[in-house]
Amino acid sequence: MQLKGANVTFSDGQLAGKVALVTGGSRGIGAAIARRLASDGAAVSITYSNSSADADHVIEDIERAGGRGVAIRADCADAEAVKTAVGSTSKRFGGLDILVNNAAMFRRGLIDDFPLEDIDRMLAINVRSLLVAIQESLRFMERGGRIINIGSISSDYMPIPGVSVYAATKGAVTSMTRALARDLGTREITINNVQPGRIDTAMNPADGPMADQIRGSIALGRYGSGDDIAGLVAWLASPDAAFITGTSLKVDGGTSA
């Protein structure tokens, strides 16, 4: 495990004084979420697996804006690394109020010859790591805590072949979110599932080879951005969303309408 970052003053905002952990926060949707939570006043810890330079850039942006941030190298397929990231975040910032389970793995292929090792790793990152992070976070999270899972519209909308394993993992995210709302409700800890649609990221660029075809399936006629997801996550983390739990909220521009 490697820690990067330095302490500076909290910015003002609706999340001032809160501490957040965003898994897979070095790029794409996770980076947008980390920056937004920090801009709303939270101290933000992000995990990354390989992209050290990207993680550095996110933390630099947060600190340049007057926030507090730290990057933790952790492979989310490794349960102990996930636990350590949660504990390190709490130790560094004095607690944990917001957990955003964003880290995920995507592999496409027909089930006929889908490698078992890829199935196992996708389940480990997309499902088991969320449960481990939630379990560990509850050691530090007090009443009023927020857990936000980043799922996918693929859990119940799949117009193309070859995504069955990924869809199965995201379906599990939907189910666990609903069930865990019952486990956590008496503690006044909310848990919700944000389901992105076609978002312009390195994995699914808006100028990719299938972009025109994909864009035609989106009611709004355009890809979304990481900021579109980050805005909803920040709201779910805020006091305004205190009575919302166990829900799955699509951010897909009408793709699944």
N, C-alpha and C positions, 0 to 999 in steps of 0.2 A: 504493500500500500504506500502511495506517495501523496503527500499533501502539498497544495500550492495555494498561495493567497496571503493576504495580510489584512489586519483589522483596520477599518476606518469608520467614520461616523455613520450611523443609520440616517437614511433620508426620511423625510416625513411622508406619510401616506397611510392608507387604510390598513396596511399590514405592518406598520411600525411596531417594533419590539417582538415580532414573530420570527421564528426560525423555520426554514424550509429546506427539504432535501429533494432534489430532482435527479432521479436516476437517468443515465443516458443523456446528460444535459450539455454535452460539448458541441452539439451541432443540431441543425434541423429544428424540429418542433421542440425538443428539450431545451435547446439554447434559447429559443424565443420565450419559453415559459420561465426559464431562470432569469432572464433579463427583465421580464415583466414583473415577476414577484419582487425582485430587488428594487425596481422603480417604484413599487408600491410600499416599500419600506422594510421588507423582510431581509434578514441575513440569509444568504442562500449557499447551500452546499450542492455541488454537482458531482456525479460519478461519470467516469469515462473509462473505456477499455483500452483503446489504442491511440486515439487522436489527442496526444498531449498538446500539440500546438493549438488545436481548436479549443481545448479546455482552457488553456492560458488566455486565449483571445476573449472568451466569454467572461472570465474573471477580471481581466483588464477593463473590459467595458463596464462591468458592475462597479469596480472600484473608481474608475474615472468619473462615474456619475455620482460618487459619494456613498456608495453602498458597501456592504461587507460580503465577501464571497470566498469560497475555498473549493478547490477541485481535488477529488479523491480518485485515485486509480483503483478500479475494482471491476473485475469480470463478473457480471451479474449471473452467470451460470454457476458461479462458486458461492454456495450458501454462506460460508464463513466470511468471504469478502463482503457480501451484502450486509451481514451483521456488523462487521467492523466499520463499514461506511456509516451505518446508522449511529453506532456508538460514538464514532469520532466526531460526527456532526453535533451530537448532543454535548459532548465534552467541549468542543471548540466554542460553541455559541451559547451554552448554558441551557439546553433543552431542545425540544423538537415539537413544533406546532402543526406543520404542514408536510405531508409526504406525498410526492407526485411520482407514481410508478410509471415512468415513461420508457425506460429501456426496453427494446424489443429486437427480435431477429426475424428477418423475412427471407424465405426461400420458396421459389416457385417450381413446381414440377408435378406431373401426373403421379398418382399414388402407386401405380404399377411398379415403379423402380425408384421410389423416393428413398434416399439413403437413411437407414435406421439411425445413424449417428446424427444426422440433421434433425430428425424427428425428436430425438432425445434432447439435443441442445436447444431446439426451439421451445420445447416444453419447459426446459430448465429456466430459460430466460424470460419467456412470455407468460409463464404461469407460476412456476415454483418460486422464482425470485420475488414476485409480488407478495405471495403468502409469507415468505421469510421476512421481507422488509416490513410488512404490516405487523407480524408477530413481534419482531424486535422493536419496532417503533412504539408499540404499546407499553414498553418498559419506561418510556420517557414522556409520552404524550399525555397531557392532562385534559380535563374536561374542556370541550370546545375545540378539540383538535379536528383537523381536516385531512382526509385521505382521498386522493384523486387518482384514479387509474386512467391510463390512456389506452383505450381499446381501439376498435376499428369498426366501420360500417360493414366490414367483411364478415362480422359475426352473424349477420342475418341478411346480407345482400351480396350476392356473388354472380356477376354477369359473365365471367370468363372462367375457363377451366384452369386447373393447375394450382389452385390456392387452397386446397382442402385442409392441409395441415395447419397453415397459418390461420385459416378461418376457425378451425377447431380450438386453437389456443385463445383466440379473441372471444369466442363463444364462452370459454371458461372464465374469462375476465368479466363478462357480463353477468354470469351466474354467481360468481363469488361476490361481486359488488352487491347484488341484491340480497344474498344470504347474510353477508357480513353486516349489513345495515341493522339486522336484528341482534347480532352479537354485540354491536358497539353502541346501540341506541341508548341504553341505560346510562352510558358514560358520557352522553352528549358529544360523541365523536361521530362526525358524518363521513360517509364514504360514497363517492359517485364515480361514474364511468363516462369519460368524454370519448366520443367515437368520431375521429376524423374521417373525412372522405378523401378526395384527391387534393393533396397538399403539395405545393411546389417545394420539393426537397431534393437533395442529391440522389436519393433512392428513386424518386419519382418526379423528374424535372418537367416543368411546364413546356419545355422545348424538346422533349424526348421523342423517340421514333414513333410512339403510339399516342403522342399528346393530342393530336387533332381528333383522333377517334374517341379518346377519353373525354376530351372537352365537350364533345357532342352529347355525352350522356349526363352532363351537369346542367341542371335547370338554369343556373345563373350564367352558364356559358364560359366560365373561367375556373382556373385552379384557385384553391385557397392558399393562404400564407400561414406561416408559423404563428404570426401575430393573431390570426383569427382564432386559433386554438388557445393561445396564451391568454387572450381576453376572457374567455369562458372559464379557464382554470383559475385566473385571478379572482373572478367573481365568486366561484364556488369556494374559494379559500377565505372570502371576506365575511364579515358579520351579516351582510345582506342575505346570504345563502344558508343561514343557521337552521332553517326548517326543511332543508332539502337533503334527502339521503336515500340511498338505494336506487338511484335513477341512472338511466343511460341516456345521454344527450348527444344527438348527432350534430356534427358541424361539417356538412357535406355539400353545401350549395344546392341542395335539392336533388342530389344524385339518386337517392333512394326513395324519392317522393313517388 
